[in-house]
Amino acid sequence: MCIYGYCRISTKRQSIDRQIRNIKGSYDKAVIIQEVYTGTKQDRPEWNKLYKKAKAGDTIIFDSVS
């Protein structure tokens, strides 16, 4: 079993640090996946890789959904 933390921001001017800090604060062993990609598209490269990699029993944590 693996715990993944998925963190996404829309632009390089934004900071992803808060999301990482919040996830690591509760799940210190989480493997963090970072992505800088628009929220208007569902075809996100890093998310697609993670989705294919995750197995039954793995957990994917999001800091927030917006």
N, C-alpha and C positions, 0 to 999 in steps of 0.2 A: 504494500500500500504506500502511495506517495501523496503528499499534499502539495498542491500547486497554488501559487498566488498569481492571479492575472491582473496586471496593472496596465491601464491604457490612458493615454492623454491624446488630445486632438492635434496639438501643435507643439513644436519644439520650444516655444516660449513658455509653455506651462511646465510645472514641476510635478514629477511623479513620486517625489520623496514621501509625501504624506501617505499615499496609498501603500507604499512599501513598508513604511514605519508602522502603520496600523495593522497590516497583515502579519508582519513579523512580531508585533507586540503580542498577538494571540497565538500565532503558529510559528514559533521561532525556527523550526526545521523546514518550513515551506520553501519550495523551489520557486523563485519569483520569475515570471515571464513578463517582460516589458514590451510595450508596443506604443509607437507614436503613429496614430492613424485616425482618420476622421471617424466620428461617431455616426455619420450619415450613411455609411456603407456597412453591410453585414459581412462582406467577404474580406476579412482581416487576416493577413498572412500568418502572424504569430499565433492568433487564436486558432486558425485552422490547423497549424502544426500541433498545438497543444491538444486540441480535440481528437486528432488522430492518434496521438501518443498515449492519452489517458486510457487506463484499463479499468475494468470493473473493480470496485473497492477504492479507487483513487478519489481524492476530493479536490475540487477546484474552488478556491476562495476568491471573492471579489470584495474590495473595500466598499464600493457603492455602485449602484446601478442608476444611471441617469440617461 
